[in-house]
Amino acid sequence: MSITQNKALSADNPEDCLQPGHFVDSDHPAIVAYAKAKTQGLDAPMDKALAIYYAVRDEIFYDPYNIDRRDGAYKASVCLEKRYGYCVPKAVLLAAVCRAAGVPARLGFADVRNHLTSAKLRQSMGTDVFVFHGYTDIYLDGKWVKATPAFNLTLCEKVGIVPLDFDGVNDSIYHPFDKEGRKHMEYLRQRGTYFDLPLEEMRRATMEAYGRSIEEVSGQSTLGDYRDFENEAEAS
């Protein structure tokens, strides 16, 4: 489905949010197969959503150090193939797998301040504010519920932050404090919900915030990969 076609689909309509998008490519064979594998034997949308959330959260490693400059790299199927990504591609993947399993899902974005970000990433970005942080909205039991699959369990354990659980009823958003009571995440601005990834809008926002694209800010091979990020975050 093309980006032009996506304009006719509404993020507010759960039925529309079962359709594939350009980036939320829920009809990709790999996405369909992954959804089938993770929801095998499950019938209820709630059960499917929970199984998919934890799979994407923990099987896809959080990596803010490898952000591909190519537009196609933001597709859910690419994130699934790589098995790593930062918050935006992981949110796109969660939405795609939910749609493939018959559970309506859309994308949400907010600006956040990460008080515990790694020193190397803070230096690269010049700030601890992350614009266009991505999460997923999942439609369950007649309402939209926020789900944030960004930080995998192994990262949380190393850094000492509370893993984000998801029960399908309450919003799963970043905790304001870590296990030791230190400030962690602070939500600064909500940017709304979308049927598909608003890539150009996201790039404009990051240019305004950083003077560079998000790919230029943190997508530098010299920073390492998700393993380097986990080790560095653990030592911070």
C-alpha positions, 0 to 999 in steps of 0.5 A: 500500500502506498503512502498516498493511499494511507492518507485516506485511512484514519488513526482514529478508526480501529477498522482502518488500523487493521490495514497495512501501511507503507512502514507498518507493513503488516502484510509482509510475509515475515510479519505475518509469520511472526504474528502467527508464531507468537499468537499460536493457540490464542484467540482473544485480542487481549491475549494476542496483544500481550504475547506480541508486546512481550515478544517485540519488547524482549526479542528485538534489542533497543539500539539507538546507535544504529539508525539507517538513513534509508527510508525503507529501514523504518519498515516493520519488516526491516526491524524484524529482520535486523532484530534491533532498533530504537523506539520508533522502529520497535513501535512500528513493528509492534503495530504491524504484528498486532495488525497482522494478528487482527488487533487494531494498532496505531502509532503515537509520539511524544517528546521525552527527557531521559535523565538516565541516558548514556553519556556517549548518546547525550554527547552525540545528541547534545541533549537528553531530550528525545523528540518524536519518541515512538510508542504503539496504541493498541485497541482493546476492549473498546479503547486505545491503550498505550504500549511502549516496547522500547527497552528490552528486559536485559537492558533494564536489568543491566541499567537498573530501571523497571521494565515496562509491563503491559496488561492491555488495560492500563497505559504502559509508558515510561516510568518517572523514576528508576529502581533507586529513585533517580529521575528517569523519564519525563514526558514533555509534549504529546505529538499525537497518533498516526496510522503510519509513520510520519517520517517527514514530519519526524525528520522536520522535528528533529532538524528543529530540535538538533539542527541535524536529522535523527539519523545524523544525530545518533546513527553513527557507526562509531558509537557502536551497537546495542551491546555497546549501548547496554554496557555503557548504560550499565556503567553510567 
